[in-house]
Amino acid sequence: MARRKKSSLKGLGARYGLKPRKKFTKIHHLLKKRRKCPECGSIKFARQTVGIWFCKKCEFKIAGLAYDVAV
């Protein structure tokens, strides 16, 4: 059996067409990507709310874009 590539389209199912599902997947992968904290360098840097990025290790906060941080 061939292995399938993991996709983040599970929540959408077979609805909405191919183009919106591909856009959703691209944005979802960008949002969930592991990032380094610009302050301490740890990988525990993630989005807290829309536009607010937070490091869980050093508690550093920065304002950025909705799906990515522009540092």
C-alpha positions in Angstrom: 0.0 0.0 0.0 1.2 3.5 -0.8 1.4 6.0 2.0 -0.6 9.2 1.6 0.7 12.6 2.3 -0.8 14.1 5.4 -3.2 16.9 4.8 -5.0 19.4 7.0 -8.2 19.1 5.0 -9.9 16.8 7.5 -12.2 19.5 8.8 -13.5 20.5 5.3 -14.3 17.1 3.9 -15.3 17.0 0.2 -16.9 20.5 0.4 -16.1 23.9 -1.0 -14.1 22.8 -4.1 -10.4 22.3 -4.7 -9.0 25.9 -4.8 -10.4 27.0 -1.4 -9.2 23.8 0.2 -5.7 24.2 -1.2 -5.6 27.8 0.1 -6.8 26.6 3.5 -4.1 24.0 3.6 -1.4 26.5 2.7 -2.4 29.0 5.3 -2.9 26.2 7.9 0.6 24.9 7.4 2.1 28.4 7.6 0.2 29.0 10.9 1.2 25.7 12.5 4.9 25.9 11.4 7.4 25.7 14.2 9.2 29.0 14.8 12.2 30.2 16.8 11.7 32.9 19.4 13.6 36.1 18.2 14.5 36.8 21.9 15.7 33.5 23.4 16.0 31.2 20.3 13.7 28.5 21.7 11.1 26.7 19.5 8.2 27.4 21.8 7.1 30.5 19.8 3.5 30.4 18.7 0.5 32.5 18.0 -1.5 33.5 21.0 -4.3 35.4 19.3 -4.7 37.0 15.9 -1.6 39.2 15.4 -0.1 38.4 18.8 2.9 36.0 19.0 4.1 34.7 22.3 7.1 32.6 23.5 6.1 30.2 26.2 9.7 30.0 27.6 10.7 33.6 28.0 7.2 35.2 27.8 8.3 37.5 25.0 5.4 39.0 23.1 5.4 40.6 19.7 2.8 41.9 17.3 2.9 40.5 13.8 0.7 39.4 11.0 -2.4 37.2 11.4 -0.8 33.9 10.1 2.9 34.7 10.2 5.2 36.9 12.2 7.2 39.5 10.3 10.4 39.8 12.2 
